[in-house]
Amino acid sequence: MTVQLNHTIVAAHDKHASARFLADLLGLQVGPEFGPFVPVEIPGGVTLDYADTSGTITAQHYAFLVSEDDFDTIFGRIRQAGVTYWADPYHSREGEINHLDGGRGAYFDDPNGHVLEILTRPYGSGG
């Protein structure tokens, strides 16, 4: 049996702005609106479908495994955009990146408070 995550819905107060925020930082494309969703397809076949909500948004965590070169590029965009970043998901080490498992990682928030992460090595992979 083969099972793959295909898509997930990401709650947003402005689905267009939120999708654009992620796509711009990661160097991806925002897809055409599909029903109530604004999709951002992640390489590997998973789509984040942004949907508007007027209610309270419970923050979720989305981690993106990237190459060392892509980390440099994305991290450069984060810094150029003036986005605050942390070395940890608890926001206690502002302006730092982590070096867990011999890689690099950084956390930053999207406009809705979702915690986004870029990392170059899966946690627990050694190093």
PEWOSUL-V834005 format. One record per residue. N is the residue number from 1. RES is the residue in one letter. PSI is psi in whole degrees, 0 to 359 (999 if undefined). Layout:
n: (N & N)
res: (RES & RES)
psi: (PSI & PSI)
//
This chain:
n: (1 & 2 & 3 & 4 & 5 & 6 & 7 & 8 & 9 & 10 & 11 & 12 & 13 & 14 & 15 & 16 & 17 & 18 & 19 & 20 & 21 & 22 & 23 & 24 & 25 & 26 & 27 & 28 & 29 & 30 & 31 & 32 & 33 & 34 & 35 & 36 & 37 & 38 & 39 & 40 & 41 & 42 & 43 & 44 & 45 & 46 & 47 & 48 & 49 & 50 & 51 & 52 & 53 & 54 & 55 & 56 & 57 & 58 & 59 & 60 & 61 & 62 & 63 & 64 & 65 & 66 & 67 & 68 & 69 & 70 & 71 & 72 & 73 & 74 & 75 & 76 & 77 & 78 & 79 & 80 & 81 & 82 & 83 & 84 & 85 & 86 & 87 & 88 & 89 & 90 & 91 & 92 & 93 & 94 & 95 & 96 & 97 & 98 & 99 & 100 & 101 & 102 & 103 & 104 & 105 & 106 & 107 & 108 & 109 & 110 & 111 & 112 & 113 & 114 & 115 & 116 & 117 & 118 & 119 & 120 & 121 & 122 & 123 & 124 & 125 & 126 & 127)
res: (M & T & V & Q & L & N & H & T & I & V & A & A & H & D & K & H & A & S & A & R & F & L & A & D & L & L & G & L & Q & V & G & P & E & F & G & P & F & V & P & V & E & I & P & G & G & V & T & L & D & Y & A & D & T & S & G & T & I & T & A & Q & H & Y & A & F & L & V & S & E & D & D & F & D & T & I & F & G & R & I & R & Q & A & G & V & T & Y & W & A & D & P & Y & H & S & R & E & G & E & I & N & H & L & D & G & G & R & G & A & Y & F & D & D & P & N & G & H & V & L & E & I & L & T & R & P & Y & G & S & G & G)
psi: (138 & 127 & 130 & 142 & 128 & 315 & 162 & 153 & 132 & 117 & 140 & 154 & 337 & 96 & 325 & 313 & 321 & 317 & 318 & 320 & 308 & 311 & 317 & 316 & 321 & 352 & 36 & 177 & 144 & 126 & 171 & 146 & 136 & 103 & 230 & 7 & 148 & 110 & 146 & 113 & 128 & 136 & 136 & 353 & 4 & 136 & 133 & 115 & 105 & 133 & 137 & 145 & 146 & 350 & 186 & 138 & 126 & 121 & 137 & 169 & 130 & 119 & 136 & 116 & 123 & 162 & 167 & 316 & 317 & 324 & 312 & 315 & 311 & 315 & 323 & 320 & 319 & 312 & 318 & 325 & 353 & 24 & 130 & 139 & 160 & 161 & 354 & 158 & 349 & 2 & 36 & 345 & 68 & 141 & 13 & 160 & 164 & 167 & 39 & 142 & 27 & 8 & 200 & 148 & 151 & 145 & 145 & 155 & 145 & 176 & 344 & 3 & 1 & 139 & 115 & 150 & 140 & 138 & 150 & 346 & 134 & 140 & 137 & 4 & 0 & 184 & 999)
//
